[in-house]
Amino acid sequence: MKKIFIIHYSFLIAVLLHCGTAFAKDQSIAYIDMAYILKNLPQYEQANEQLTLISRRWQKEVDAAQQEARVLATNYQTEQIFLSDVMRRQREEEIVKKEQEVLELKRKYFGQEGELFKKREALIKPIQDDIYNAIQSLADEKRIDIVKDRSSDPSLIYMSSKLDISDQVLQKLGAK
């Protein structure tokens, strides 16, 4: 009885493997290099430059607020012995308030849902959508079933250059 079960089980595995390889042969795969595509899109470079300028401006604002908090703390340290208890508490509260303002500024500009995140999404998402649409259109035209990004696939050791459609995607986008 065990032999019959093992034979049937082995036969089932062989059939599944055969079906799996037959299915895999019917799929066509292409690759893109997203880093290469983005590097060759002028609108992406412009968006990145805008983000860098905005980020620097906001960072200067945060740095200035941090400097103010440091000055308040340093002044408090040097004057502490001359202050009354009431004045000490007022200064400490002022320092804590300024440090909280700095944290709030950081969160406002650079937090997970901060202004930089929103600005990046507003500038970069349309470009990513255009790339996705170009890839989808190209895949439909060439009857490609799977498109993978080789720049984000660390397990990819070798890929034939004839499977790379990055330049074709750029042409669809009107670049190059």
Secondary structure, DSSP 8 states (H G I E B T S, - for coil): -HHHHHHHHHHHHHHHHHHHHHHHHH--EEEE-HHHHHHT-HHHHHHHHHHHHHHHHHHHHHHHHHHHHHHHHHHHHHHGGGS-HHHHHHHHHHHHHHHHHHHHHHHHHHSTTSHHHHHHHHHHHHHHHHHHHHHHHHHHHHT-SEEEEGGG-TT-----GGGB-HHHHHHHTT--
